[in-house]
């Protein structure tokens, strides 16, 4: 389908559905595109790359199961909302693999433009608080924002571990760039930071992560 | 990989990670398999079937955006947890397409056996409350359980609408079996039930849903 065509345009909703719900269902239909945005990370359970919708679900599961390790108390329901919406802007902005220096150039501007376009599909009141959730995740300055960013770092680390390399094998990934990702876990959770450190230390020892040149 | 091999067995976790976190990460790694369980429903944004992880994410987004339409007040954070875990048992039990009468034979027994096996990977305390979340979703007797089941009915209805047929074209799908799915939306939300009714009425008029024989 064309990039500028809304998913809903294929089969417009029946006229009886009122404007507010129509806007919400239009957004929910457009969100189906998140299932087509591929990340660099390989799955552990199949020989293919992960998509953003699967990734967002996996983070939600991790928030629910690992919240006990947050260094500051977190509201699990709120944190779950943050991870469910955190990658939606990639529907228009695309994924920017962290170990690809070219991909991250202009990422913030692309994602903000995508947020303006995507969230405008929602009724105004809802667009405002969904945007606020996204801004909170991006800033990572609240306990929930920090913890969700930590999950966003830890999940691909675990997939890389299970793949004995994964994106750790990309040209831009060496010890220091991998350690920078580890720091995002440490910032929210001492215990999960230590576990991540174990994966990185052992990954280096196993040759799954390259030392710095 | 073999069905009886845990995902984590490929690359066992470093010895420094303690037993509790090891159990949780083992479960989180095994959960990656949910991304490989295909549903009957087609995506709207790509020409392939939806998997359970994507579907669970989409339900979580719908819970967050549509909770205002619940006939009874719901705790959105709790409801989001229910949908995130609701399909995990299909990792071992497989998907049972609702319009396939053969697939639903023995479904409950298969899923309970899968729950016993899967949730046992977690530490005991967590296994108990994750199992309770799954039981609550399955029973659909709390306001959150009812609303989440309504989302689980509405999401494939919307995908079918966007595909101008989708699983409505399966042999077992005719007006009465589609209406039975609509009833699951009506049970939790008058407003969303009316919208679903519009989709079904128009779907019948358009020939996307067959009348009963």
Contacts between the chains, C-beta under 8 A, distances in Angstrom:
chain1	res1	chain2	res2	distance
A	1	B	45	7.2
A	7	B	44	5.0
A	7	B	45	5.7
A	7	B	162	6.2
A	8	B	162	7.2
A	10	B	44	7.5
A	10	B	162	5.9
A	10	B	164	7.6
A	11	B	161	5.6
A	11	B	162	5.4
A	11	B	163	7.9
A	11	B	164	5.7
A	13	B	161	7.8
A	13	B	198	7.7
A	13	B	199	7.8
A	14	B	198	4.0
A	14	B	199	6.6
A	14	B	201	7.4
A	14	B	202	4.6
A	16	B	194	7.5
A	16	B	195	7.9
A	16	B	198	4.6
A	17	B	195	5.1
A	17	B	198	5.8
A	21	B	69	7.5
A	21	B	191	6.8
A	21	B	192	7.8
A	21	B	195	5.8
A	24	B	65	5.5
A	24	B	66	6.4
A	25	B	158	6.7
A	25	B	195	7.3
A	27	B	65	7.0
A	28	B	58	7.6
A	28	B	61	6.7
A	28	B	62	5.9
A	28	B	65	6.5
A	28	B	66	7.9
A	28	B	158	6.8
A	29	B	44	6.0
A	29	B	158	6.4
A	29	B	162	5.9
A	31	B	58	6.9
A	31	B	61	5.8
A	32	B	43	5.9
A	32	B	44	4.4
A	32	B	45	4.3
A	32	B	58	7.2
A	32	B	159	7.4
A	32	B	162	7.5
A	33	B	45	4.3
A	34	B	57	7.6
A	35	B	43	5.7
A	35	B	45	6.3
A	35	B	46	6.8
A	35	B	50	7.1
A	35	B	54	4.6
A	35	B	58	7.9
A	36	B	43	7.5
A	36	B	45	5.1
A	36	B	46	4.8
A	43	B	32	5.9
A	43	B	35	5.8
A	43	B	36	7.5
A	44	B	7	5.0
A	44	B	10	7.5
A	44	B	29	6.0
A	44	B	32	4.3
A	45	B	1	7.1
A	45	B	7	5.7
A	45	B	32	4.3
A	45	B	33	4.3
A	45	B	35	6.4
A	45	B	36	5.1
A	46	B	35	6.9
A	46	B	36	4.8
A	50	B	35	7.1
A	51	B	54	7.1
A	53	B	53	7.2
A	53	B	54	4.3
A	53	B	57	4.6
A	53	B	58	6.9
A	54	B	35	4.6
A	54	B	51	7.1
A	54	B	53	4.3
A	54	B	54	5.7
A	54	B	57	7.1
A	56	B	57	5.1
A	57	B	34	7.6
A	57	B	53	4.6
A	57	B	54	7.1
A	57	B	56	5.1
A	57	B	57	3.9
A	57	B	60	7.3
A	57	B	84	6.7
A	58	B	28	7.5
A	58	B	31	6.9
A	58	B	32	7.2
A	58	B	35	7.9
A	58	B	53	6.9
A	60	B	57	7.2
A	60	B	60	6.2
A	60	B	80	7.2
A	60	B	84	4.7
A	61	B	28	6.7
A	61	B	31	5.8
A	61	B	84	5.6
A	61	B	85	7.2
A	62	B	28	5.9
A	64	B	81	5.6
A	64	B	84	6.2
A	64	B	85	7.3
A	65	B	24	5.5
A	65	B	27	7.0
A	65	B	28	6.5
A	65	B	122	7.5
A	65	B	126	6.6
A	65	B	130	7.8
A	66	B	24	6.4
A	66	B	28	7.9
A	69	B	21	7.5
A	75	B	77	7.2
A	76	B	77	6.4
A	76	B	81	7.4
A	77	B	75	7.2
A	77	B	76	6.4
A	77	B	77	1.6
A	77	B	78	6.7
A	77	B	80	6.3
A	77	B	81	7.5
A	78	B	77	6.7
A	80	B	60	7.2
A	80	B	77	6.3
A	80	B	80	4.7
A	80	B	81	6.8
A	80	B	84	7.0
A	81	B	64	5.6
A	81	B	76	7.4
A	81	B	77	7.5
A	81	B	80	6.7
A	84	B	57	6.7
A	84	B	60	4.7
A	84	B	61	5.6
A	84	B	64	6.2
A	84	B	80	7.0
A	85	B	61	7.2
A	85	B	64	7.3
A	122	B	65	7.5
A	126	B	65	6.6
A	130	B	65	7.8
A	158	B	25	6.7
A	158	B	28	6.8
A	158	B	29	6.4
A	159	B	32	7.4
A	161	B	11	5.6
A	161	B	13	7.8
A	162	B	7	6.3
A	162	B	8	7.2
A	162	B	10	5.9
A	162	B	11	5.4
A	162	B	29	5.9
A	162	B	32	7.5
A	163	B	11	7.9
A	164	B	10	7.6
A	164	B	11	5.7
A	191	B	21	6.8
A	192	B	21	7.8
A	194	B	16	7.6
A	195	B	16	7.9
A	195	B	17	5.0
A	195	B	21	5.8
A	195	B	25	7.3
A	198	B	13	7.7
A	198	B	14	4.1
A	198	B	16	4.6
A	198	B	17	5.8
A	199	B	13	7.8
A	199	B	14	6.6
A	201	B	14	7.4
A	202	B	14	4.6
